[in-house]
Amino acid sequence: MTIRAVVWGENVHEQTNPLVADIYPDGIHGTIATALDCDEITAETATLQDPDHGLSEDRLTQTDVLLWWGHAAHGDVSDAVVERVARHVHAGMGLILLHSSHFAKVFKRLMGTPCNLTWREAGERERLWVTAPNHPIVAGLPTHFTLENEEMYGEPFGVPEPLETVFISWFQGGEVFRSGLTYRRGAGNVFYFRPGHETYPTYHDPNVQKVLRNAVLWAHNPAPRLQNVGDAPNVPVNAAPEPIVARGPSLHQDGEEGFR
């Protein structure tokens, strides 16, 4: 079965900054989608400017893995779309957050933390070290690889403790950063991958492209999407698995939705 991926990009700097437009003439989202396309993955794109940001209920229902790149326009993303994406992640859709998407509304929503960090934009060398050599996301990669120019992100990184730390980055100025982190939210697999500043050709790098393809394969959950993941049903006394008799007063009648 082919995995259906959608690459979401805010598509702002590609339209307003000549340097970014020159590096990514098809947009960052388009470059990533082209890199993902293979026998196992079909990739489409969506942008901030599309109706519903390109992430309608029907579109997300048909999406196995969503990749998200944002930086300049986090606040312009609709809260309704954020909640829709989070619900689909909880139901089993994979989600991959890229670079400055650490501050994306959807990442903060799923992490429940500030997701803050330190940073410096100086075109520094970044060396990414594999810290989980048997993890599927690093399959076929060397023990480390280098990006000659990148924005620095440094610790502390204000996120919850991950399931796995897959990469740690070292930067030319001396900082280090947990740059590849996995999470599970509900039935959805979530991966944060740090590199990808828009003024550098990071997404043209073969190792980065391999990470993204591996990450899509890892994030895909082949099980049917869960339904009604936000429901909290009131189970009537007469529907209990074992016979019981109500022994105390109740705020609610059987079947009422209750306070939420």
C-alpha positions in Angstrom: 0.0 0.0 0.0 1.3 3.5 -0.9 1.5 5.9 2.0 -0.3 9.2 1.3 1.7 12.1 2.6 0.8 15.8 2.5 3.6 18.4 2.9 2.2 21.6 4.5 4.2 24.9 4.1 3.2 28.4 5.1 4.7 29.5 1.7 5.5 33.1 2.9 9.2 33.6 2.5 9.2 31.8 -0.9 6.9 34.6 -2.1 8.6 37.6 -0.4 12.3 36.8 -0.1 14.3 36.5 -3.4 17.0 34.4 -1.7 14.5 31.8 -0.5 12.7 31.9 -3.8 16.0 31.2 -5.6 16.8 28.2 -3.4 13.3 26.8 -3.4 11.6 27.9 -6.7 8.9 25.3 -6.1 8.5 26.3 -2.5 9.9 24.4 0.5 6.8 22.3 0.5 7.2 21.4 -3.2 10.9 20.5 -2.8 10.1 18.2 0.1 7.2 16.6 -1.7 9.4 15.9 -4.7 12.0 14.3 -2.4 9.4 12.1 -0.8 7.8 10.7 -4.0 8.9 7.1 -4.4 7.4 3.6 -4.8 6.2 3.6 -1.2 5.1 7.3 -0.8 3.0 9.6 -2.8 3.3 13.3 -1.7 1.0 16.2 -2.3 1.3 19.8 -0.9 -0.9 22.3 1.0 -0.2 25.9 2.0 -1.4 28.5 4.4 -3.0 30.4 1.6 -5.3 27.5 0.5 -8.9 27.4 1.7 -8.9 25.7 5.1 -5.1 26.0 4.7 -5.4 22.9 2.4 -6.3 20.8 5.4 -10.1 20.2 5.2 -11.7 17.3 7.1 -11.8 15.2 3.9 -8.2 15.9 3.0 -7.0 14.9 6.5 -9.1 11.7 6.4 -7.2 10.8 3.2 -3.8 11.7 4.7 -1.6 9.0 6.3 1.3 11.3 7.3 1.3 15.2 7.4 4.6 17.1 7.3 4.5 20.7 8.6 6.9 23.5 7.9 6.2 27.0 9.4 8.2 29.9 10.6 6.9 33.5 9.9 3.2 33.0 10.1 2.4 30.6 13.0 -0.2 33.0 14.3 -2.1 33.1 11.0 -3.0 29.4 11.2 -6.6 28.9 12.1 -7.3 27.5 15.6 -10.0 25.4 14.0 -7.5 23.8 11.6 -5.1 23.2 14.5 -7.8 21.3 16.5 -8.7 19.3 13.4 -5.1 18.3 12.8 -4.6 17.4 16.5 -7.8 15.2 16.4 -6.6 13.3 13.4 -3.2 12.8 15.0 -4.9 11.3 18.1 -6.9 9.1 15.8 -3.8 7.7 14.1 -2.5 10.2 11.4 1.3 10.6 11.5 2.8 14.1 12.0 6.3 15.3 11.2 7.3 18.8 12.4 10.2 20.5 10.7 12.6 23.2 11.8 10.8 26.3 13.2 7.6 24.3 13.5 8.7 23.8 17.1 6.6 27.0 17.6 3.7 25.9 15.4 0.4 26.0 17.1 -0.2 22.3 16.4 3.1 21.2 18.0 2.5 23.3 21.1 -1.1 21.9 21.2 0.2 18.3 21.1 3.2 18.9 23.4 1.5 21.0 26.0 4.7 22.9 26.7 6.3 26.2 25.6 8.6 24.4 23.1 11.1 27.3 23.5 14.8 27.1 22.7 17.9 29.4 22.0 18.9 30.3 18.5 21.4 32.2 16.3 21.2 32.8 12.5 24.9 32.8 11.4 25.1 30.0 8.8 27.0 27.7 11.1 28.1 24.2 10.4 25.8 21.6 11.9 26.8 18.1 12.6 24.0 15.7 13.2 24.9 12.6 15.3 22.7 9.5 15.2 21.9 8.5 18.8 19.5 5.6 18.1 21.4 3.6 15.4 18.7 0.8 15.2 15.8 3.3 14.7 13.9 3.1 11.4 14.3 6.8 10.9 18.1 6.5 10.6 18.1 3.4 8.3 20.8 3.7 5.7 22.4 6.8 7.2 26.0 7.2 8.4 26.8 7.6 12.1 26.8 11.4 11.5 26.4 13.9 8.7 27.2 17.6 8.2 25.2 20.6 6.9 27.6 23.3 6.0 25.2 26.2 6.7 22.3 26.2 9.2 20.6 28.2 11.8 21.7 27.3 15.3 19.1 25.9 17.8 20.4 25.3 21.3 19.3 23.7 24.6 17.3 23.9 26.7 14.5 22.7 24.5 11.2 23.2 26.3 9.4 20.0 25.2 8.3 16.9 27.1 10.7 13.9 27.4 10.5 12.1 24.1 10.0 8.4 23.4 13.4 8.4 21.6 16.1 10.9 20.8 17.1 10.0 17.3 19.6 12.8 16.5 21.7 15.3 18.5 23.2 18.3 16.7 26.5 20.0 17.4 27.0 23.6 16.0 30.1 25.4 15.1 29.5 27.9 17.9 29.6 25.1 20.5 25.9 24.5 21.3 24.2 21.2 21.1 20.5 20.4 20.5 18.2 17.4 20.5 17.3 17.6 16.9 15.3 14.4 16.2 12.6 13.5 18.7 9.8 11.0 18.5 6.5 11.0 20.4 3.2 9.2 20.5 0.0 11.2 20.8 -3.1 9.0 21.0 -2.7 6.6 18.1 -0.5 9.0 16.1 3.3 8.9 15.7 5.0 12.3 15.9 8.5 13.2 14.8 10.3 16.6 15.3 13.3 17.1 13.0 15.3 20.3 13.5 17.2 21.2 10.3 15.6 23.3 7.6 16.2 27.1 7.8 14.8 28.7 4.6 17.9 30.7 3.6 19.9 27.5 3.2 19.5 24.6 0.8 18.9 22.0 3.6 16.0 20.2 1.9 18.2 19.5 -1.2 20.6 17.5 1.0 20.4 13.8 0.2 20.8 12.8 3.9 18.0 15.1 5.0 15.8 13.8 2.2 16.5 10.2 3.4 15.6 11.1 7.0 12.3 12.5 5.7 11.4 9.5 3.7 12.3 7.2 6.6 10.3 9.3 8.9 7.2 9.1 6.7 7.5 5.3 6.7 7.9 5.2 10.5 5.1 7.7 11.2 2.6 5.8 9.1 0.0 3.9 11.2 -1.6 1.3 8.9 -4.4 0.6 11.4 -7.8 2.1 10.6 -8.2 5.6 11.9 -9.9 5.7 15.3 -13.3 7.3 15.5 -14.7 9.7 18.1 -11.4 10.1 19.8 -12.6 13.0 21.9 -15.7 11.3 23.3 -16.1 10.6 27.0 -19.3 8.6 27.2 -21.4 8.3 30.4 -21.9 4.5 30.9 -25.3 3.9 32.5 -25.5 1.6 35.6 -27.4 -1.0 33.6 -24.7 -1.1 31.0 -21.8 -2.0 33.4 -20.0 -5.2 32.5 -20.9 -6.6 35.9 -24.3 -6.1 37.7 -24.3 -3.2 40.1 -26.7 -1.0 42.0 -26.3 2.7 42.3 -25.2 3.5 45.9 -25.0 7.2 46.0 -26.3 10.5 44.5 -25.3 11.6 41.1 -25.0 14.9 39.3 -26.1 13.4 36.1 -28.8 11.1 34.7 -27.8 8.0 32.7 -26.6 9.0 29.2 -26.1 12.7 29.9 -23.0 14.2 28.4 -21.9 15.7 31.7 -19.5 18.6 32.4 -16.6 19.0 30.0 
